[in-house]
């Protein structure tokens, strides 16, 4: 599981780290957060776009 553009994994992205820290009862780890909350996550490929990259590439519609 990683960002399709920058290649970072969820545990390397501050946005996801902070989200898990703020709601530890809701998410077991950063990957769990991405599976549940990241709208660009594609479970077939394991790719998603982190917010920074999603904005950089023009916020396209579709799957990662």
Secondary structure, 3 states (H helix, E strand, C coil): CEECCCCCCHHHCHHHHHHHHHCCCCCCCHHHHHHHHCCCCECCCCEECCHHHHHHCCCCCCCC
